[in-house]
Amino acid sequence: MTELHEVQITEEKPLLLPPSQPVPGKKHSVETPYGLVAFTVHGTPKPKRPAILTYHDVGLNHQSCFEPLFRFEDMQEIVKNFVVVHVDAPGMEEGAPLFPLGYQYPSLDQLADMIPCILQYLKFTSIIGIGVGAGAYILARYSLSHPDTVEGLVLINIDPNAKGWMDWAAHKEELSGCTELVQQYREALVGAPNLSNIQLYWSSYNTRRDLNFERGGDVTLKCPVMLVVGDQAPHEDAVVECNSKLDPTQTSFLKMADSGGQPQLTQPGKLTEAFKYFVQGMGYIPYILDRKLSMGGLLLHDAPVALPHRLAVQRSLRGREPVPLPHPVPEQRVGEPPAAAAAGPGERSPHHGGLLLSRGGGGDGDASRL
């Protein structure tokens, strides 16, 4: 009789990646009138949905600028409904060669003009943009020249003015006392093999033109906009000024406590929650996840109807058909009991997570410091 032997089989490669490890994106590059631009695509295009397109700040690339945000579990639940395109400014992508001495780096206006080449290459027709610092400026500039292709913008630390007013090193180190994170990025910058490329990107940012936003004028952002800044961060005054110049019916202003100068790095959970409301308001997420988030609540001010309902109505009026949303509420706080959600605008819950999302207005008073 044949003797049976026990054979142990081991799977060398896991069939599925763990939840915290998103599927790697596909890297692409395309030639533009201003040089080669690299970008990474995650997911596949969804019918009748825009792509989420990100643009990073000076001194970072798409990974160091956005990875903590897009690896956040709740953010992954949101972006699985979209295709995501992470753009790297020329020379900022991993492994980028150094530009030759005397190379004329594109201006921020020219960097914005590269975006249509990316969308044409991918055959995408519209985007929701998420930009930080210089990247926020670039996406705003792109939206001014191509308003029909931009369905929404999340602009973090945007400075719409022509002249740079803060020191670059201070900008990178303003991380709300996150010493380990500060040290990590300091070492990354000092040891960056493409430091001369980074300096060229910084030079373009520091010589940018004024966006010339004018409330009620022709030069304005025509899509829903969420402005984001850390409370008492170096960018705060510039973002407050930007808020005062945009259409208050289209603009929300989010000030985040304990987030320093890079909210997407230090408070990805809070930013995810705000972004969830933002895309829900555009009709792309039909309900709010009711799982309690660890960082506490988000307070949404928009009387007499909630922001998601108003933006959905605006989108419908522009000839689009949003996904049906829950009934509107004047004020809603995620992750807290109904009694807390019914608190008035002037009342604060002790369990509140320090976020306030308010309609755009005339200045600093429109977003409380919590």
C-alpha positions as CSV (number, residue, x, y, z in Angstrom):
1,M,0.0,0.0,0.0
2,T,1.3,3.4,-1.0
3,E,2.4,5.4,2.1
4,L,0.9,8.9,2.3
5,H,3.2,11.8,3.1
6,E,2.1,15.1,4.5
7,V,3.1,18.0,2.3
8,Q,3.2,21.5,3.6
9,I,2.3,24.3,1.1
10,T,3.2,27.8,1.8
11,E,1.9,30.8,-0.1
12,E,4.8,33.1,-0.8
13,K,2.8,36.0,-2.1
14,P,-0.4,37.1,-0.3
15,L,-3.5,37.1,-2.6
16,L,-4.8,40.3,-1.0
17,L,-2.9,43.3,0.4
18,P,-3.8,44.3,3.9
19,P,-6.2,47.2,4.3
20,S,-3.5,49.6,5.3
21,Q,-1.5,48.8,2.1
22,P,-3.4,50.2,-1.0
23,V,-2.8,48.6,-4.4
24,P,0.2,50.4,-5.9
25,G,-0.6,52.9,-8.6
26,K,0.5,52.9,-12.2
27,K,3.1,55.4,-13.1
28,H,2.8,57.5,-16.3
29,S,4.5,60.4,-17.9
30,V,3.5,62.7,-20.7
31,E,5.3,65.3,-22.8
32,T,3.9,68.8,-22.6
33,P,4.9,72.1,-24.2
34,Y,6.8,72.9,-20.9
35,G,8.5,69.5,-20.4
36,L,7.8,66.1,-19.1
37,V,5.4,65.6,-16.2
38,A,5.0,62.4,-14.2
39,F,1.9,61.2,-12.5
40,T,0.6,58.1,-10.7
41,V,-2.9,56.7,-11.3
42,H,-4.8,54.6,-8.6
43,G,-8.0,52.8,-9.5
44,T,-10.0,52.7,-12.7
45,P,-12.2,55.5,-14.2
46,K,-15.8,55.4,-12.9
47,P,-18.6,56.3,-15.3
48,K,-20.0,59.8,-14.9
49,R,-17.5,60.6,-12.0
50,P,-14.6,63.0,-12.0
51,A,-11.1,61.9,-11.2
52,I,-9.5,63.1,-7.9
53,L,-6.4,64.9,-8.9
54,T,-3.8,66.0,-6.3
55,Y,-0.9,68.4,-6.6
56,H,1.8,68.6,-3.8
57,D,3.6,71.4,-2.1
58,V,7.2,72.6,-2.5
59,G,9.8,70.3,-0.9
60,L,7.5,67.3,-1.2
61,N,6.3,64.9,-3.8
62,H,3.0,63.2,-4.1
63,Q,4.0,60.4,-1.7
64,S,5.4,62.5,1.1
65,C,2.6,65.1,0.8
66,F,-0.5,62.8,0.5
67,E,0.4,59.3,1.6
68,P,-0.8,59.7,5.2
69,L,-4.1,61.1,4.0
70,F,-4.8,58.6,1.3
71,R,-3.7,55.6,3.4
72,F,-6.2,56.6,6.1
73,E,-8.9,53.9,6.3
74,D,-11.9,56.1,5.9
75,M,-10.2,58.0,3.0
76,Q,-9.8,54.7,1.2
77,E,-13.5,54.1,1.6
78,I,-14.2,57.4,-0.1
79,V,-11.7,57.2,-3.0
80,K,-12.6,53.7,-4.0
81,N,-15.5,55.4,-5.7
82,F,-13.1,57.5,-7.9
83,V,-10.0,57.1,-9.9
84,V,-7.1,59.1,-8.3
85,V,-4.3,60.9,-10.1
86,H,-1.3,62.1,-8.1
87,V,0.7,64.6,-10.1
88,D,4.4,65.2,-9.4
89,A,5.8,68.6,-10.4
90,P,8.7,68.2,-12.9
91,G,11.8,66.8,-11.2
92,M,10.0,66.0,-8.0
93,E,9.1,62.4,-8.7
94,E,11.1,59.6,-7.1
95,G,14.3,58.9,-9.1
96,A,14.0,62.1,-11.1
97,P,17.3,63.2,-12.7
98,L,18.8,66.6,-11.9
99,F,18.0,69.4,-14.3
100,P,21.1,70.8,-16.1
101,L,22.6,74.0,-15.0
102,G,20.7,77.0,-16.4
103,Y,17.5,74.9,-16.9
104,Q,14.4,77.2,-17.1
105,Y,11.9,75.6,-14.8
106,P,8.2,76.1,-15.7
107,S,6.3,78.9,-13.9
108,L,3.3,78.0,-11.8
109,D,1.1,79.2,-14.6
110,Q,2.9,76.8,-17.0
111,L,2.7,73.9,-14.5
112,A,-1.1,74.5,-14.5
113,D,-1.1,74.4,-18.3
114,M,0.4,70.9,-18.1
115,I,-2.8,69.5,-16.5
116,P,-4.8,69.5,-19.7
117,C,-2.1,67.3,-21.3
118,I,-2.5,64.8,-18.4
119,L,-6.3,64.7,-18.7
120,Q,-6.1,64.3,-22.5
121,Y,-3.7,61.4,-22.1
122,L,-5.9,59.7,-19.6
123,K,-9.1,60.7,-21.5
124,F,-10.6,62.2,-18.4
125,T,-13.1,65.1,-18.7
126,S,-13.3,66.5,-15.2
127,I,-11.6,66.5,-11.8
128,I,-12.0,67.2,-8.1
129,G,-8.7,68.8,-7.2
130,I,-6.8,68.5,-3.9
131,G,-3.8,70.8,-3.6
132,V,-1.4,71.9,-0.9
133,G,0.6,75.2,-0.9
134,A,2.1,75.6,-4.3
135,G,-0.1,72.7,-5.5
136,A,-3.2,74.6,-4.3
137,Y,-2.2,77.6,-6.3
138,I,-1.6,75.6,-9.4
139,L,-5.0,73.9,-9.2
140,A,-6.7,77.3,-8.6
141,R,-4.9,78.7,-11.6
142,Y,-6.0,75.7,-13.7
143,S,-9.6,76.2,-12.6
144,L,-9.6,79.8,-13.6
145,S,-8.6,78.9,-17.2
146,H,-10.6,75.6,-17.4
147,P,-13.6,76.0,-15.2
148,D,-15.8,73.5,-17.1
149,T,-13.4,70.7,-16.2
150,V,-13.3,71.3,-12.4
151,E,-16.1,70.1,-10.3
152,G,-14.6,70.9,-6.9
153,L,-11.4,72.1,-5.2
154,V,-9.9,71.4,-1.8
155,L,-7.2,74.0,-1.4
156,I,-4.9,73.6,1.6
157,N,-2.7,76.5,2.7
158,I,-3.3,78.5,-0.5
159,D,-1.7,81.9,-0.8
160,P,-3.4,83.7,-3.8
161,N,-1.0,86.7,-3.5
162,A,1.9,87.3,-5.8
163,K,4.7,87.8,-3.3
164,G,5.8,85.0,-1.0
165,W,5.7,86.2,2.6
166,M,7.1,83.4,4.7
167,D,10.3,81.5,5.1
168,W,10.4,78.1,3.4
169,A,12.1,76.3,6.3
170,A,9.5,77.7,8.8
171,H,6.8,76.6,6.4
172,K,8.1,73.0,6.4
173,E,8.7,72.9,10.2
174,E,5.4,74.3,11.3
175,L,3.9,71.0,12.2
176,S,2.3,71.7,15.6
177,G,5.1,70.4,17.7
178,C,5.4,67.1,15.9
179,T,9.1,66.9,16.6
180,E,9.6,63.4,15.0
181,L,7.8,64.5,11.9
182,V,9.8,67.7,11.7
183,Q,13.1,65.8,12.0
184,Q,12.0,63.3,9.4
185,Y,11.2,66.0,6.8
186,R,14.3,68.0,7.6
187,E,16.5,65.0,7.0
188,A,14.6,64.2,3.8
189,L,15.2,67.7,2.5
190,V,18.8,67.9,3.4
191,G,19.6,64.5,2.0
192,A,17.3,64.8,-1.1
193,P,19.2,63.8,-4.2
194,N,17.1,66.3,-6.2
195,L,17.6,69.3,-3.9
196,S,18.5,71.5,-6.8
197,N,15.2,70.6,-8.6
198,I,13.3,71.4,-5.4
199,Q,15.0,74.8,-5.3
200,L,13.8,75.5,-8.9
201,Y,10.2,74.6,-7.9
202,W,10.5,76.9,-4.9
203,S,11.8,79.7,-7.1
204,S,8.8,79.4,-9.4
205,Y,6.4,79.5,-6.4
206,N,8.1,82.5,-5.0
207,T,7.7,84.4,-8.3
208,R,4.1,83.5,-8.8
209,R,1.5,86.0,-10.1
210,D,-1.4,87.3,-8.1
211,L,-4.5,85.2,-8.8
212,N,-6.6,88.4,-8.6
213,F,-9.6,86.9,-7.1
214,E,-12.5,89.3,-6.8
215,R,-15.7,88.5,-5.0
216,G,-18.6,89.2,-7.3
217,G,-16.2,89.8,-10.2
218,D,-15.2,87.8,-13.3
219,V,-12.0,86.3,-11.8
220,T,-13.3,83.8,-9.3
221,L,-13.5,80.0,-8.8
222,K,-16.9,78.8,-10.1
223,C,-16.9,75.4,-8.5
224,P,-17.5,74.4,-4.9
225,V,-14.3,75.1,-2.9
226,M,-13.2,74.0,0.5
227,L,-10.4,76.1,1.9
228,V,-8.3,74.4,4.7
229,V,-5.7,75.8,7.0
230,G,-4.3,74.9,10.4
231,D,-5.4,77.2,13.3
232,Q,-2.6,79.7,13.9
233,A,-0.5,78.2,11.1
234,P,1.8,80.5,9.0
235,H,-0.7,80.3,6.1
236,E,-3.7,81.4,8.2
237,D,-3.8,85.1,7.1
238,A,-3.4,84.2,3.4
239,V,-6.2,81.6,3.5
240,V,-8.5,84.0,5.4
241,E,-7.8,86.6,2.7
242,C,-8.6,84.1,0.0
243,N,-11.8,83.2,1.7
244,S,-12.9,86.9,1.8
245,K,-12.4,87.1,-2.0
246,L,-14.4,84.0,-3.1
247,D,-18.1,83.5,-3.6
248,P,-19.5,82.7,-0.1
249,T,-22.3,80.5,-1.6
250,Q,-19.7,78.2,-3.2
251,T,-16.9,78.3,-0.5
252,S,-16.4,76.6,2.8
253,F,-13.7,77.5,5.2
254,L,-12.2,74.8,7.4
255,K,-9.8,75.7,10.2
256,M,-8.2,72.8,12.0
257,A,-6.9,72.9,15.5
258,D,-3.6,71.1,16.4
259,S,-2.7,70.5,12.8
260,G,0.2,73.0,12.2
261,G,1.2,73.9,8.7
262,Q,0.5,70.6,7.0
263,P,-3.1,69.4,8.0
264,Q,-3.0,66.5,5.6
265,L,0.0,65.0,7.4
266,T,-0.8,65.8,11.0
267,Q,-4.7,65.4,11.0
268,P,-5.6,63.1,8.1
269,G,-8.6,61.8,10.0
270,K,-10.2,65.2,10.4
271,L,-9.5,66.2,6.9
272,T,-11.0,62.9,5.6
273,E,-14.2,63.6,7.5
274,A,-14.5,67.1,6.0
275,F,-13.7,65.7,2.5
276,K,-16.4,63.1,3.0
277,Y,-19.0,65.9,3.5
278,F,-17.6,67.8,0.6
279,V,-18.0,65.0,-2.0
280,Q,-21.3,64.0,-0.5
281,G,-22.5,67.5,-1.1
282,M,-21.5,67.1,-4.8
283,G,-23.8,64.1,-5.0
284,Y,-21.2,61.4,-5.2
285,I,-21.6,59.7,-1.8
286,P,-25.3,59.2,-1.0
287,Y,-24.9,58.8,2.8
288,I,-22.6,59.7,5.7
289,L,-20.8,56.7,7.2
290,D,-22.1,56.6,10.8
291,R,-19.1,54.7,12.2
292,K,-17.7,56.9,15.0
293,L,-14.3,58.3,14.0
294,S,-11.6,58.3,16.5
295,M,-10.8,62.0,16.2
296,G,-14.2,63.3,17.2
297,G,-16.8,65.4,15.5
298,L,-17.0,67.8,12.7
299,L,-19.4,70.8,12.9
300,L,-21.1,71.8,9.8
301,H,-22.6,75.3,9.7
302,D,-24.9,76.3,6.8
303,A,-28.3,77.7,7.6
304,P,-31.0,77.1,6.6
305,V,-29.8,73.9,4.8
306,A,-26.8,71.7,5.2
307,L,-23.8,72.1,2.9
308,P,-24.2,68.6,1.3
309,H,-27.8,69.4,0.3
310,R,-27.0,72.9,-1.0
311,L,-24.1,71.8,-3.2
312,A,-26.2,68.9,-4.5
313,V,-28.9,71.4,-5.5
314,Q,-26.3,73.6,-7.1
315,R,-25.0,70.6,-9.0
316,S,-28.5,69.7,-10.1
317,L,-29.1,73.3,-11.3
318,R,-25.9,73.0,-13.5
319,G,-27.6,70.2,-15.4
320,R,-26.2,67.2,-13.4
321,E,-28.1,64.6,-11.6
322,P,-26.7,64.0,-8.1
323,V,-27.3,60.8,-6.1
324,P,-30.2,61.3,-3.7
325,L,-29.1,62.6,-0.4
326,P,-30.6,62.2,3.1
327,H,-32.9,65.0,4.3
328,P,-31.1,68.2,4.9
329,V,-30.3,69.4,8.5
330,P,-29.2,72.9,9.5
331,E,-26.2,71.6,11.5
332,Q,-24.7,68.2,11.8
333,R,-21.9,66.8,13.9
334,V,-20.4,63.4,13.0
335,G,-19.7,60.9,15.7
336,E,-21.8,62.4,18.5
337,P,-25.3,61.8,19.9
338,P,-28.3,63.7,18.3
339,A,-28.4,66.0,21.3
340,A,-24.9,67.2,20.6
341,A,-25.7,67.7,16.9
342,A,-28.6,70.0,17.8
343,A,-26.4,72.4,19.6
344,G,-26.5,76.0,18.4
345,P,-23.7,77.7,16.5
346,G,-22.4,79.4,19.6
347,E,-22.4,76.2,21.7
348,R,-19.5,73.8,21.9
349,S,-19.5,70.2,22.9
350,P,-16.6,69.0,25.1
351,H,-16.3,66.0,22.9
352,H,-15.9,68.1,19.7
353,G,-12.8,67.2,17.7
354,G,-11.8,70.8,16.9
355,L,-13.2,71.2,13.3
356,L,-15.5,73.9,12.1
357,L,-16.7,74.0,8.5
358,S,-18.4,77.3,7.8
359,R,-19.7,79.1,4.7
360,G,-17.2,81.5,3.2
361,G,-17.6,85.1,4.4
362,G,-15.8,88.3,4.9
363,G,-12.9,87.2,7.1
364,D,-11.6,85.4,10.1
365,G,-14.8,85.5,12.0
366,D,-16.5,83.0,9.6
367,A,-14.5,80.1,11.0
368,S,-14.3,79.7,14.7
369,R,-11.1,78.5,16.4
370,L,-12.0,75.3,18.3
